[in-house]
Amino acid sequence: MRTLAAHLCTYLCRRKPGNAQSRNFSSYSGKDELSIEEDAERKIGWLLKLIFVGTASAVGYQFFPYMGDNLMQQSVSLLQVKDPLFKRMGASRLARFAIDDERRMKVVEAGGVQELLNMLGAAKDDRTRKEALKALVALSHSDEAVGALHNAGAIPVIRSSSLEDEEAMKYKSNLMKRFQDFRYDTSS
C-alpha cells in the first residue's frame, strides 16, 4: 500500500502544473543563466579592454611627444647642466638617438655637437668623458656630422682629453681614425 501511495504521489507531483513548470523553468533557467553569464562576461571583457585601450591612448598621447625631436632637444639641454650625471644622461640619450643620418643631422642642427665638445673639454671624470666620446662616435657615422665636428674644432678637444679607461681610449682612437678618413675623402 505504501508503494502504491508513493507511486501515486510521484505521479501526481509530476502532473501538477506548478511543479512541472518550476522543474522545467529551473532546468531552462540554468541554461539561460549560463548564456546570460557568458554574455555578461563577454561584455565586461570588452569594457575592460576598451578602458585599457583608452588609458593606454591617453598615456601615449602624453608620453610620446617626448620620444622624438623633443627628446633630442631635452638631451641637448641636459648637456648644459653643471651636474656630470645629467650630462652623461644627455650624452647617452644622444648616442641612442643618433641611429641614422637624418637624426644625426638633427642633433648637429640642435647644437649637440658643440655641447658634447664643451662637455668633453670640461669633464673632470673619465665616465663623463667616455659618454661624450661615445655620443661623438655615434654621430661620426655620418659624413655630414663628421664635417660639422671638424668645423666645430673637435680634433684638438679630442686629442687633449686625458683618458684612463680602455673603452674611452677606443672611442677616442675611432674618432681620430674617422677624422683621418674624412680628410682623405675630402681631399680626393
Summary of the structure (lengths in Angstrom):
residues: 188
radius of gyration: 36.6
end to end distance: 122.7
largest distance: 123.1
contacts: 529
relative contact order: 0.07
helix: 85%
strand: 0%
